[in-house]
Amino acid sequence: MKLARKLVDHSFLESLKRPQSRAIVVATAMIWLQIIISWTIALLGPWWVLWLPFLINCAVTQGMLLWVHEASHFHLYPDRRKNDIWCDVFFAAPVGMSVAAYRLRHMSHHAHLGTEQDADGYPYREPIKGFRALAWVMMKALSGGIGVWLAADKYGGSARKAASGSSLSPSWFAPTATIMFNGLLFVLCIVTGRWYLYILLWGYPIAAVAIALNIVRTIAEHQPEDYPLYKDAREQTMIPLARTTVPNWFEKWLMYQANFNYHIEHHLFPAIPQHNLAKLHKHLFERGFYEHFPGCLQRSGFAKFIQLSRNRRNDDFSDSVQDALAL
């Protein structure tokens, strides 16, 4: 953090904080265009093309979760009430969330990264080294078990009630929008004689696939190379670590919408909205930031996840983790 603040041009940094409402409108339109295309194919197309709306919905639901994250930092609109209402209508409510409930716990992720106080830290604390550990984590995610737990713990009635005091939109708004959107979608599935598609192409991507993708991405972003960390047969405290990913177009679309791949930039300067993170990344790269922290830049979240799952433990921390200590 000290080095980043020393290297960055502060006038340039300030210019990046300006919101761009047009970018939010375009991004929202793109999300919903994908939803319309996906469900048009699913409800009117032949059965053998159902893999395509399934894939689109997996990417869309993951993208919606990332836009909820963006809204939790009030980056959609300068008007915070408009920010929350827009998010709840177009991103959070369709997948059964509210931005207020998400924000309530997410701020601890920035304040307490790598510690037990990080209420959003469950994904990167999952042990995945070795085939059995990896298979168990993926089974929990893809079975929907973690999704059900999250729905109750993070977005259930008690969570919504706790968040209602700080909510900038009416407490009834997000639940009502959730029921209206999902009810309409279910009715369309029934009318076309394909009621089961609501479960297969919407419920399952939200409750299972999005959770699995979130675990893969978050572990690739935050888990140290040698986690669980052991030294002298004693478990060590996790090191707070963040990595930026520069993926190919498919991985970007599937797992890193809303420029979420520029993750170390986001943690260093969380006041910068997503549409300017690429500029910030380029600025830090040109100023030599990544020459000091090469282990914090990667080409693929999937590849990093597989690398981290290898069954090996070392007594010494890797060079990239040692570098990350300075953060």
ZALOZA-771807 format. One record per residue: residue in three letters; x, y, z of N, C-alpha, C in turn. Coordinates in steps of 0.1 Angstrom, whole numbers, plus 5000, padded with zeros to 4 digits. Example, Ala and Ser with C-alpha at 12.3 -4.5 7.8 and 13.67 -1.06 7.14 Angstrom:
residues 2
ALA513249435078512349555078513249675078;SER512849785071513749895071512950005079;
This chain:
residues 327
MET500849885000500050005000500950135000;LYS501950135008502850245009503550274996;LEU504050164990504650174977503750224966;ALA502550164966501550204956501150354957;ARG501050404969500750544971501850634967;LYS503050574969504250654965504450664950;LEU504050554943504250544928503150614920;VAL501950614926500850664918500850814917;ASP500350864905500151014904498851044910;HIS498851124921497651154928496651234921;SER497051324912496051394904495351304895;PHE496151214889495551114880494551024888;LEU494950984900494150894908492750964911;GLU492851094914491651164917490651174905;SER491251184893490451194881489751064879;LEU490250954884489650824882488450794891;LYS488250884901487150864910485750914905;ARG485850984893484651034888483750924882;PRO482450924886481550814881481150844867;GLN480750734860480350754846479050674845;SER477950754846476650694846476350614833;ARG476850664822476650604809477250464809;ALA478350444815478950304816478050214824;ILE477350264834476450174842475250134833;VAL474750234826473550204817473950094807;VAL475050114801475550024790475749884796;ALA476449874808476649744814475349674818;THR474449754823473149694827472449644815;ALA472449714804471749674792472349544786;MET473749534787474349414783474049294791;ILE473949314804473449194813472049154809;TRP471149244807469749204805469549164790;LEU470349214781470349154767470649014767;GLN471748974775472148834776470948744782;ILE470348804792469248734799468048704789;ILE467748814781466648794771467048694760;ILE468248704755468748604745468748464751;SER469248454763469348324769467948254771;TRP466948334776465648274778464848254766;THR465048334756464448314743464848184737;ILE466148154737466648024732466147914741;ALA466147934754465747824763464247784761;LEU463347884760461947864760461347834746;LEU462047874735461547864722462447774713;GLY463647744717464647674709464547524712;PRO465147444703465247294705466047254718;TRP465747134723466347094736467847084735;TRP468347054723469847024721470647154722;VAL470047274722470847394724470747444738;LEU470147374748469947424761471347444768;TRP472347384763473747414769474047554768;LEU473647624757474047764755473347854765;PRO472047854767471447934778471947904792;PHE472247774794472847734807474147814809;LEU475047814799476347874800476148024801;ILE475248084794475048224795474548264809;ASN473648184814473048214827474048204838;CYS475048104837476148094846476948224846;ALA477248274835478048394834477248514838;VAL475948524835475148634839474948644854;THR474648534860474448534875475648574882;GLN476848514877478148554883478348704881;GLY478048754869478148894866477348984875;MET476048944878475149014887475749024901;LEU476348914906476948914919478049014919;LEU478849024909479949124909479449264907;TRP478349284901477749424900477149464914;VAL476649364921476249394935477449444943;HIS478549374941479749414948480149564945;GLU480049594932480349724928479449834934;ALA478149794935477149884941477349894956;SER477949794962478149804977479149904980;HIS480049944970480950054972480450184967;PHE479150194964478450314959479150364946;HIS479450274937480150314924479150314912;LEU477950284914477050294903476550444900;TYR476150504910475650644909476150724921;PRO476450854919476750944930475650954941;ASP474350954936473250944945473150804951;ARG473350794964473450664970472150584970;ARG471050664971469750594971469450534957;LYS469750614947469650564933470550454931;ASN471750454936472750344935472150214940;ASP471550224952471050094958469750044951;ILE468850144947467650094940467950034927;TRP468850104919469250044906469849904908;CYS470749894917471349764920470349654923;ASP469449694933468449594937467549554925;VAL467149644917466249614906466949524895;PHE468049564891468749504879469749394882;PHE470249394894471349294897471049204909;ALA470649264921470549194933469249114934;ALA468149174932466849104935466648984926;PRO466948994913466748874904467448744909;VAL468548764916469248644921469048624937;GLY468048694942467648674956468448744966;MET469048854962469948934971469449074973;SER470049144982469949294984471249354986;VAL471549464980472849524981473149564996;ALA472149605003472349645017472849525025;ALA472249405023472649285031474149255027;TYR474449265014475749235009476749325015;ARG476449455015477349565020477649545035;LEU476649495042476849485057478049395061;ARG478349295053479449205056480649235047;HIS480449285035481549305026482649395031;MET482249505038483249595042484349535051;SER483949435058484949365067486049295058;HIS485749265046486649195037487849295034;HIS487549425033488649515031489349555044;ALA488649555054489249595067490049485074;HIS489549355071490249245078490549135069;LEU491049165057491449065048492448965054;GLY492248835052493148735057492948695071;THR491948745078491648715092490248655094;GLU490048605106488748545109487648655109;GLN488048785110487048885111486548925097;ASP487148865086486648885073485348805071;ALA484148865071482948795070482648745056;ASP483448795046483348745033484448655029;GLY485148605039486448525036486248375035;TYR485048325036484848185036485448115023;PRO485348175011485848104999487348084999;TYR488148185003489648175002490248095014;ARG489348075024489847985035489647845033;GLU488947805022488747665019490047595015;PRO490347485022491647405019491347325006;ILE492147334996491947264984493147184979;LYS494247174988495447094984495146944984;GLY495446884973495146744971493846714965;PHE493646604958492446574951491246564960;ARG491346504972490246484981489746614986;ALA490646704990490146834995489546914984;LEU490146914972489546984960488146934957;ALA488046804956486746734952485746774963;TRP486046774976485146794986484546944985;VAL485447034983485047174982484147194970;MET484547134958483647144946482347074948;MET482346964955481046894957480146974966;LYS480647034976479847124985479247234977;ALA480047294968479547404960478547364949;LEU478947264941478047224930476847144934;SER476847094947475647034952474547134956;GLY475047264958474147364962474147384977;GLY474947304984475047304999475547445004;ILE476547494998477147625003476147734999;GLY475547724987474547824983473347834992;VAL472847724997471747725006472147785019;TRP473347755024473847815037474047965035;LEU474548005024474748155022473448225021;ALA472448165014471148225013470548255026;ALA470648155036470148175049470948265058;ASP472248245057473148315066473348465062;LYS473548485049473948615044472748695039;TYR471748635034470648705027469248665033;GLY469248585043468048545049467348655057;GLY466248615064465448715071466248795081;SER467048725090467748795100468848895094;ALA469448845083470448935076469849055070;ARG468649035064467949155058467449245069;LYS467049195081466649275092467749355097;ALA468949295098470149365103470549475094;ALA470349455081470749545071469749655069;SER468549635073467449735070467749865076;GLY468449875087468750005094469650095085;SER470450025077471350105069470950105054;SER469850045051469450035037468950165032;LEU469350205020468950325014467750315005;SER467250185003466050164996465050095006;PRO463750105004462850045014463149905016;SER462949855028463349715032462549615024;TRP461349655020460449555013460849554998;PHE461649644993461849664979462549544972;ALA463649504977464449394971463649264972;PRO463049224983462249094984461049094974;THR460449214973459249224963459749204949;ALA460849274946461449264932461849114929;THR462449054939462848914938461648824934;ILE460548844942459348764939458748794926;MET458748914922458148954909458848904897;PHE460248914897461048874886460948714885;ASN461248654896461348504896459948444893;GLY458848514898457548464896457248474881;LEU457548584875457348604860458048494852;LEU459348474856460148384848459648244850;PHE459148204862458548074864457348054856;VAL456448154855455248154848455548134833;LEU456548204828456948184814457348044811;CYS458147984820458547844819457347754818;ILE456347774827455147694827454347704814;VAL454147834810453347854798453947784786;THR455247784785455947714773456147564775;GLY455547514786455647374789457047324794;ARG457847424798459247384803459547434817;TRP458647404826458747454840460047414846;TYR460647304843461847254848463047334845;LEU462947414834464047504830464347614841;TYR463347654848463547754858464547704869;ILE464447574872465347514882466747494876;LEU466747434864468047394857468847514852;LEU468147614847468847724840468847854848;TRP468247854860468247974868468547944882;GLY467847854888468047824902469447754905;TYR469747654896471047584898472247674895;PRO472247754885473347844883473547944894;ILE472447994901472648084912473148014924;ALA472447904928472747834940474047744940;ALA474447714928475647614928476747664919;VAL476547694906477647724897478247864901;ALA477447964904477948094908478848084920;ILE478447994930479147974942480547904939;ALA480547804930481747734926482747834919;LEU482147914910483048014903483548114913;ASN482748154923483148254933484348194941;ILE484248064945485348004952486547994944;VAL486447954931487647944923488348084922;ARG487548184919488048324917488648374929;THR487948354941488448414953489648354958;ILE489748214957491048144961492148194952;ALA491948204939492948254930493448394933;GLU492448474938492848614942493448624955;HIS493148544965493548574979494248464986;GLN494248334982494848234990496348234988;PRO497148224999498548214997498948084991;GLU500148084985500647964978500747844987;ASP501047865000501247745009500247735020;TYR498947775016497847755025497347615025;PRO497047545036497247595050498647615053;LEU498947725060500347765063500847695076;TYR501947625075502447555086503947585087;LYS504447595099505847615101506147555115;ASP507147475115507447405128506247325134;ALA505447265124504347185128503247265135;ARG503247395133502247485139501547565128;GLU500247585129499547655119499847805121;GLN500047875110500448015110499248105106;THR499248225109498148315105498248345090;MET497048345084497048365070497548505066;ILE498348515055498848635050497848715042;PRO497548835044496648915035497248935022;LEU496548885011497148884998496148914988;ALA496448984977495549004966496348994953;ARG495648934943496248924930495348984919;THR495949034909495249084897495348984886;THR494248964878494248864868494048934854;VAL494848884844494648944830494248824822;PRO492948784822492448664816492148674801;ASN491848564794491348564781489948604781;TRP489348634769487948684768486948594775;PHE487048464773486048374779486048374794;GLU487248364800487348374814486948504820;LYS487248614813486748744817485248754817;TRP484548694807483148694806482548614816;LEU483048494818482448394827482648434842;MET483848494846484248504860484648634864;TYR484948724855485448854859484748974852;GLN483448974852482749084846482849204856;ALA482449324852482649444860484049474864;ASN485049424855486449454857486949404871;PHE486349294875486649244888488049174888;ASN488549154876489949094876491049184881;TYR490749314881491749414886491649424901;HIS491949304907491549294921492549364931;ILE493849364928494749424937494549584936;GLU494249624924493949774923492749814931;HIS491749724931490549754939490849754954;HIS491649664959491949664973492849774977;LEU493749814968494649934971493850064971;PHE492950074961492250204960490750174957;PRO490050134968488650084966487650204962;ALA488150324962487250434958487250454943;ILE487950374936487950384921486950294915;PRO485950344908484950254902485450164891;GLN484750054888485149954880485649994866;HIS484950094860485250134846486550204845;ASN487150244856488550304856489650214861;LEU489350094865490350004871491349964861;ALA490949954848491949914838492950024836;LYS492550154837493450264836494450264848;LEU493850244859494750234871495750124870;HIS495250004865496249894864497349934854;LYS497049994843498050034834499050134840;HIS498450224848499250334854500250264864;LEU499750174872500650104882501650014875;PHE501249954864502249874856503349964851;GLU502950074845503950164839504850224850;ARG504350244862505150304873506050194880;GLY505950074875506849964881506349894893;PHE505049904896504549844908504649694907;TYR504349634895504449484894505849434893;GLU506849524891508249474891508549444906;HIS507949514915508149484929507349364934;PHE506149344928505249234932504849154920;PRO505749074914505348994902504448884905;GLY504448834918503548724922502148774923;CYS501848904922500548954924499848974910;LEU500448924899499848934886499848804880;GLN498648764874498448624869497648634856;ARG497748534848497048524835495748454836;SER495548364846494248294846493948254861;GLY492648284864492248244878492048094878;PHE491548034868491447884867492747824869;ALA493747864862495147804862495747824876;LYS495547944882496047964896495347874906;PHE494047854904493347764913493847624913;ILE494147574901494647444899496047434905;GLN496847534903498247534908498147534924;LEU497247604930497147614944496647484950;SER495947404942495347274946496447164947;ARG497547184941498647074941498947044956;ASN499146914958499346854971500746874976;ARG501146994980502447014985502447114996;ARG503347105005503547205016504947235018;ASN505347355019506747395022506847465035;ASP508047455041508247525054508347675052;ASP508947705040509147855037508047905028;PHE507748035030506748095021507348125008;SER506448124998506948154984507348294983;ASP508048324972508548464970507348564969;SER506348514961505248604959504448634972;VAL504348544981503648564993504548655002;GLN505848635002506648725009506548875004;ASP506448884991506249014985504949074990;ALA503848994991502549044994502549085009;LEU503449045017503449095031503549245032;ALA504249295022504449445022503149515020;LEU502149445014500849505012500049525025;
